[in-house]
Amino acid sequence: MSAAKIKVLCVDDSALIRDLLTEIINSQPDMEVVAVAPDPIVARDLIKQHHPDVLTLDVEMPRMDGLDFLERLMRLRPMPVLMVSSLTQSGSEITLRALELGALDFVAKPSLGIRNGMLDYANEIAEKLRAAARSRPRQARHKNTPAPAQLKAPLVSSEKLIIIGASTGGTEAIRAVLEPLPANSPAILITQHMPGGFTRSFAERLNRLCRMTVKEAADGERVLPGHAYIAPGDHHLKLARSGANYVVRLDDGPPVNRHRPSVDVLFNSAAQHAGRNAIGVILTGMGKDGAVGLMEMRQAGAPTIAQDEASCVVFGMPREAIALGGAVEVSGLDEIPARLMALVAASGRAQRV
C-alpha cells in the first residue's frame, strides 16, 4: 500500500502563481494540491474542508493581510506554512516577520515566463514542502513573551569564537541563541541558508533584538568580540587569519551540499584556523550540510553542540552531525546559550592553569 500523498493548500491572489504552484506540486509523486484560494477568507473554509498537511501562503493579498492570517492561524490551528515571498527589501522584512510568527520557511516568488532554472525552483519547493510535512509546527513568540534571561560572559581571550550553522527553522533558533548573550560575548560567525537580499534584513532584525552587534559579514573585516557576523546570501563565509587577527573571507565559489552559503565551508575554515579556540553549533535544518564540518571542528579540538530533536523544527542537519560523531553534546535550544558561556569559561580556566 502506497503512502498517502502530502496534501497542500495554495493561497495566493495571483491566478498565474496558483496555477504554477499547482503544476509544480502535482508533478511530484508524493504530494498534491487539494485546493487553491485567492485570499485568506476563502482559505479559512478550505482548511476546515480539506485538512491540508501544508499551506503555501502569499504575504500581500486582498481582504486580509497574509501576516494577520498567519498570526491567527498559528494561534488557533498551528500547521506547517511555507511563505511565498517577493525578493525585495520590504518582502524580506515581511518574510522574517512571518518566520517569527511561526511560518516554517519561505521560497521566492517565481519570475513568470522565465523557464530557465524552473526545474531547480520546482525541486526547491518540493524539498521544502516535504520538510514542512515532517516538521513540528510551533507557536509564535508573542510580544508579551518574557525576554530571555541575560547571561554574563567570562573574561576570556579575544581568540575565542562561536561558529553557528542552521537552515530550516534557523532564523528563530539563531535569535534564541543570540538574544540572551552579553554584549561582550566572544565573536560569532553564522551561516544560515538564505538567499541574497534576505540576510541584511535578518542581521538588522537581530541587531535590534540583541545586546551584541549583529551585522552582515563583509569581506576582509576583522572579527571582533561582541560582534556576530551573518553570511551574506549567495556567498560562502569563511574564517581566516591576517597576522594575529581573525578576519572574514567571502567567496562566491560553487555551492557545497547544494548551498551557498554552506555551513560545511564555515565549519571547515574554523577547524583550520581556530581549532580548539572555536565552539561549533549546528541548529535545526533539513539536509546534511555542516555534519562533516562539525566533525572536523571536533577533530581539531573544538567543543561542539547539536540542537536536540525535541526543540528542532526540522531534525535533519543535527541528526546527520550526531550520526557522524561530530557533536560532543546534544542540547535543547533553550539550554544552548548558557552552555556556550560555560564552555567559554571552562576554556578560559584551562588556558590560565
Secondary structure, 3 states (H helix, E strand, C coil): CCCCCEEEEEECCCHHHHHHHHHHHHCCCCEEEEEEECCHHHHHHHHHHHCCCEEEEECCCCCCCHHHHHHHHHHHCCCCEEEEECCCHHHHHHHHHHHHHCCCEEEECCCCCCCCCHHHHHHHHHHHHHHHHHCCCCCCCCCCCCCCCCCCCCCCCCCCEEEEEECCCHHHHHHHHHCCCCCCCCEEEEEECCCCCCHHHHHHHHHHHCCCEEEECCCCCECCCCEEEECCCCCEEEEEEECCEEEEEEECCCCECCECCCHHHHHHHHHHHCHHHEEEEECCECCCCCHHHHHHHHHCCCCEEEECHHHCCCECHHHHHHHHCCCCEEECHHHHHHHHHHHHHHHHHHHHC
